[in-house]
Structure formats: C-alpha cells, structure tokens
Amino acid sequence: MRSQRSWADGIEAGEASRERAGDGRAGGQSWIDRWCLARLAAELAGAAIVVRLWNGLSVALSDRPPVASVLIGDRGTLLRLVFQPELEFGEAYTAGRLEVQGDLTRLFETANRAMAAHERPAWRGWIAHLLTGASLSAARRNVHHHYDLGNDFYRRWLDEAMVYTCAYFERPDAALEEAQRAKLEYVCRKLRLQPGDEVVEAGCGWGALALHMAREHGARVRAFNISHEQLAYARARAVREGLTDRVTFIDGDYRTIEGRCDAFVSVGMLEHVGPRQYRALGEVVARVLDRERGRGLLHFIGRSVPRPFNAWTERYIFPGAYAPTLGEVTPDLFERTGLSVFDVENLRLHYASTLEHWQHRFEQQAESVRERFDEAFVRTWRMYLASARAGFMTGDLQLFQITFGRGTEEAAPGTRRALYE
C-alpha cells in the first residue's frame, strides 16, 4: 500500500508533467489542493478510483484500472470531503458539486473494500449504541420522513406487492416479484404457521406479509405501523382481497402492543428501534408470546462490528437508524427475557440482489420521479440505492434473520429441511 508521502509525490509529478505539456490550469493549483488529495488518497488507498479537481489536478488511488472517476467542483467541497467525508460526499453529489463518471455502485464497493483495510475507531460504534433509540414521537417523525413520501413514488419501482425489504432468491435469475413472494413464504415456514394462529407483526410496511400470512396460511394477524401512507394502502388492499376479518392494521408501534399471540414477527423494523429501546422491545415480545408454543422471527439489517449508520444516510434517508450486531441484539431481546434463539441466518447477498433490481427499476422511472420531485431528489435516491447495494456486496452491511421461541417448546424443528421443501 502506498504511503501518504508517495501519493503526494505522485500528485506533484502529475502536476509537473502538465506544466511541461503547457497545461495552463496548473497555475490555479495550490498546496492546499495537493494536501487534501494526499489525505483522501491515504484514507482510500487501494480503491480503484481516480479523483480529479476543477483545476486539473488529479490522482489515481490504485494501480488497478479505475471503476469510476470522482470530479470535485470547488475547493470548499474538497476541504469538506477531507474533514467530513461521509456527509460531504452525499451532499456534494446530490447538489451537483461533485460528479461521478463510471459505475456508482462499483465506486462505493471499491471504496468500502479500501476503507475496510483501515482500522476504524471502536468508540464511534459504542457512542452510537448508547445514543440511538427513538421515543414514540421521534419514531413517528423518522418514519414520516422516509415512508410517507407517497405510495405513488414507491409503487413506481417496488414489486407489485410493495415489499420494501430483502427478497429471497431461490434461483439467481428469479424475477423480483417471485423472489419477494418466496421471502414472504420463507418467513412463514420459519414461523411454522398453522391455520388459526394468532400473529403480531411489528412494522408491517404496506401489508404484504400480514396479508400473505392470512391468505396462504389461515393466520389471524394484528399488524402495527406508524406510517399513515402505508396503513392507508394496506387497509385498502385488505378490503379488496376480502381479508378484513383476518387482518387488522393498527396505527401504533411496538410499545402499544397488547394481548397474546402464537407468533411475533418483525421484518425491517428493528433498524428503527435503536439499542436504547431493545430492552423495551424485548419485554413486549416476552409478554405477548404464548407461554407454551410462542415463537418469533426478527429480520433486520445488521453489522459484524458496532458502527454508526453512514452520516449522510442517517441524515437524509433514515433518521435515527442503527444497524446492530448480533451481540447488541441478543442481551435485551433474548438473554433477559428467557427466550431461546433457534436459528440465525445471514441473507446479505440476497439483499444485494434485491437492491440491484430496485436500482434498475428506479432508473427506468427516474424521469417521472424528477418531474414530481427534482433532480436533487433523484440523485439522493440513486446514491442511497447504490451505496446500500455496495454495503451488502462487501459485507459492510449484513441481513440477519433470527428465529426464536420459548426454550421449553418441544415442537422446534431439529433440522432446516422443512425450510427448503
């Protein structure tokens, strides 16, 4: 790996070459530009990226052929990239002060792999763990920010059932609709649903899983959500499908759940809870689950090591979000409640494939999205989808499914065979 000094030498050599070639832009370069490039190069050493400045100065961060070039439009952006890289890259990209030539996903992928080689301060993850946890009012604001952008927006690029979580690709070439149906059924098999089971779902999205559990497995479902847009869509769909006698969509989050159930399920909600609230969630789950045959499933984005959400993503996409490690989840949700973990599965590459489908569909609708919102909105979502996909490709992000239940249950399966038959 190159040292910061050798990167600076390379930048200076490139500048001298341009001066010999009569490149008049070199005169506009300053020591601060070269210093900033050297800093970026040291942080991202090994990434197959070329960084170019407005004044002609440039540096390749790797000896390998670049997958993309980053064009920085002004010195202020360059300085902010050095001191606030996560936040400034996204803000500059969406504002047009920074351009990417090449594949945006591959740019994030190569940057993630390069940064993984550098040790990150552990205290950043532990501080995020201690501070993250939304009150009910904050949770409503956070959900409104992301999920209440309008059902029409999400309908443009999600599958026909509006499933906004990781799909399950039983075949690599499966269509998105097929993979999302397979995910819904996979969750039901893991829960071992039987006709007449009482199910509680915390964070039900647009209602696809709740309706599937009722329609295909004869379950009776109470599904909780605090997104007005999603609840309106889910309730209307339940009416259309004649399932209002078996599915009730309730305006409330996990803290409002009462009563008893045979199965508890949460898909894509734990990321919004925050570590400070895990104990409260664990107490709810333990209280509502049937004392003899209660079982459940948690499906959530996670990490291998404690780390805060990307600063730009947390500010502009998922306020208050946190992706926990397994070690951060299990103490409050299982160890203190006496619930037993039956199985843990990591589906991160399935999420990378899901995001690839979403990216393709989003780009097909980019012009109509731009007309409804604006160019900055399109660039924001383009960057979010690309960075998320790269996160799952490189292992920066994980997708965990945990099945659990009462430790005394004798009906727990001894093998995974039933999941695949």
Long-range contacts (C-beta under 8 A, 24 or more apart in sequence): 1-45, 1-46, 1-117, 2-41, 2-45, 3-42, 4-38, 4-39, 4-41, 4-42, 7-37, 7-38, 7-41, 7-42, 7-45, 7-59, 8-34, 8-35, 8-37, 8-38, 10-59, 10-60, 11-37, 11-38, 11-41, 11-57, 11-59, 14-57, 14-58, 14-59, 15-57, 18-56, 23-56, 25-55, 25-56, 26-55, 26-56, 26-57, 28-55, 28-56, 29-53, 29-55, 29-56, 29-57, 32-75, 32-79, 33-57, 33-75, 33-78, 36-78, 36-79, 36-81, 36-82, 37-78, 39-82, 40-81, 40-82, 40-85, 43-85, 43-115, 43-118, 44-111, 44-114, 44-115, 45-114, 45-117, 46-113, 46-114, 46-117, 47-110, 47-111, 47-113, 47-114, 48-110, 49-107, 49-110, 49-111, 53-78, 61-114, 62-110, 62-114, 66-102, 67-102, 67-103, 67-106, 67-107, 67-109, 67-110, 68-100, 68-101, 68-102, 68-103, 68-104, 68-106, 68-107, 69-100, 69-101, 69-102, 70-98, 70-99, 70-100, 70-107, 71-98, 71-99, 71-100, 71-101, 72-97, 72-98, 73-97, 73-98, 73-99, 84-311, 86-310, 86-311, 86-312, 87-311, 87-312, 87-315, 89-312, 90-312, 90-313, 90-316, 90-380, 90-383, 91-312, 93-379, 93-383, 94-316, 94-376, 94-379, 94-380, 94-383, 95-376, 96-375, 96-376, 96-379, 104-382, 104-383, 104-386, 105-359, 105-386, 105-389, 105-390, 105-393, 106-390, 107-386, 107-390, 108-386, 108-387, 108-389, 108-390, 108-391, 109-390, 109-393, 109-394, 111-390, 112-390, 112-391, 112-394, 112-396, 113-394, 116-394, 116-395, 116-396, 120-307, 122-305, 122-306, 124-307, 124-308, 125-303, 125-305, 125-306, 125-307, 125-308, 126-306, 127-308, 128-306, 128-307, 128-308, 128-309, 128-322, 129-275, 129-306, 129-322, 129-324, 129-328, 130-275, 130-276, 131-276, 132-274, 132-275, 132-276, 132-308, 132-320, 132-321, 132-322, 133-273, 133-274, 133-275, 133-276, 133-277, 133-278, 134-272, 134-273, 134-274, 134-277, 134-320, 136-253, 136-255, 138-320, 139-226, 139-253, 139-272, 139-320, 140-226, 140-253, 141-319, 142-272, 142-318, 142-319, 142-320, 142-321, 143-226, 143-227, 143-272, 144-227, 144-228, 145-319, 146-317, 146-318, 146-319, 147-205, 147-227, 147-229, 147-230, 148-227, 148-228, 148-229, 148-230, 149-229, 150-229, 151-206, 151-229, 151-230, 151-232, 151-233, 152-372, 153-369, 153-372, 154-206, 156-361, 156-362, 156-365, 156-368, 156-369, 157-358, 157-361, 157-362, 157-364, 157-365, 158-358, 158-361, 161-206, 161-208, 162-205, 162-206, 162-207, 162-208, 162-233, 163-205, 163-206, 163-208, 163-209, 164-205, 164-206, 164-268, 165-205, 165-267, 165-268, 165-299, 166-268, 166-299, 166-347, 166-350, 166-351, 166-354, 166-399, 167-350, 167-351, 167-353, 167-354, 167-357, 168-347, 168-350, 169-350, 169-353, 172-353, 176-354, 176-357, 176-358, 176-361, 179-350, 179-353, 179-354, 179-357, 180-208, 181-212, 184-208, 184-209, 184-212, 185-212, 185-216, 186-419, 187-265, 187-267, 187-297, 187-299, 187-401, 188-212, 188-213, 188-216, 188-217, 189-418, 189-419, 190-297, 190-343, 190-401, 190-403, 190-419, 191-263, 191-265, 191-295, 191-296, 191-297, 191-403, 192-295, 192-411, 192-413, 192-418, 193-217, 193-219, 193-263, 194-218, 194-219, 195-219, 196-220, 197-262, 197-263, 198-222, 198-260, 198-261, 198-262, 198-263, 199-261, 199-262, 199-263, 199-264, 199-265, 200-224, 200-257, 200-259, 200-261, 200-263, 200-264, 200-265, 200-288, 201-264, 201-265, 201-266, 201-267, 202-253, 202-254, 202-257, 202-264, 202-265, 202-266, 202-269, 202-281, 203-253, 203-254, 203-266, 203-267, 203-268, 203-269, 203-272, 204-230, 204-234, 204-249, 205-230, 205-234, 205-267, 205-268, 206-230, 206-233, 206-234, 206-237, 207-233, 207-234, 207-235, 207-237, 207-238, 207-247, 207-249, 209-265, 209-267, 210-234, 210-247, 210-249, 211-237, 211-238, 211-241, 211-243, 211-247, 214-243, 214-246, 214-247, 215-241, 215-243, 218-246, 219-246, 219-263, 220-246, 220-247, 221-246, 221-247, 221-248, 222-248, 222-250, 222-257, 222-259, 222-261, 223-247, 223-248, 223-249, 223-250, 224-250, 224-252, 224-253, 224-254, 224-256, 224-257, 225-249, 225-250, 225-251, 225-252, 225-253, 226-251, 226-252, 226-253, 254-280, 254-281, 254-284, 255-280, 255-284, 257-284, 257-288, 258-288, 259-288, 260-288, 260-289, 260-290, 261-288, 261-289, 261-290, 261-294, 262-289, 262-290, 262-293, 262-294, 262-295, 263-294, 263-295, 263-296, 263-297, 264-288, 264-289, 264-294, 264-295, 264-296, 264-297, 265-296, 265-297, 265-298, 265-299, 266-296, 266-297, 266-298, 266-299, 266-300, 267-297, 267-299, 268-299, 268-300, 268-301, 269-300, 270-298, 270-300, 270-324, 270-329, 271-300, 271-301, 271-318, 271-321, 271-322, 271-323, 272-318, 272-320, 272-321, 274-320, 274-322, 275-322, 275-324, 275-328, 278-324, 278-328, 278-329, 278-331, 278-332, 278-333, 279-332, 279-336, 281-332, 281-333, 282-332, 282-333, 282-334, 282-336, 282-337, 282-339, 283-337, 285-333, 285-337, 285-339, 286-337, 286-338, 286-339, 289-339, 289-405, 289-406, 290-406, 291-406, 292-406, 292-408, 292-409, 293-405, 293-406, 293-409, 293-411, 294-405, 294-406, 294-409, 295-342, 295-403, 295-404, 295-405, 295-406, 295-409, 295-412, 296-339, 296-403, 296-404, 296-405, 297-401, 297-402, 297-403, 297-404, 298-329, 298-333, 298-400, 298-401, 298-402, 298-404, 299-399, 299-400, 299-401, 300-324, 300-329, 300-399, 300-400, 301-351, 301-397, 301-398, 301-399, 301-400, 302-326, 302-329, 302-397, 302-398, 302-399, 302-400, 303-396, 303-397, 303-398, 304-395, 304-398, 310-387, 313-384, 313-387, 313-388, 316-380, 316-384, 317-380, 317-384, 323-397, 323-398, 326-400, 326-402, 329-402, 333-404, 334-404, 338-407, 339-404, 339-405, 339-406, 339-407, 340-404, 340-405, 340-406, 340-407, 341-402, 341-403, 341-404, 342-403, 342-404, 342-405, 342-412, 342-413, 343-401, 343-402, 343-403, 343-416, 344-400, 344-401, 344-402, 344-403, 345-400, 345-401, 346-398, 346-399, 346-400, 346-401, 347-399, 347-400, 347-401, 348-392, 348-395, 348-397, 348-398, 348-399, 349-392, 349-393, 350-399, 351-392, 351-397, 351-399, 352-389, 352-392, 352-393, 355-385, 355-388, 355-389, 355-392, 356-389, 358-385, 359-385, 359-386, 359-389
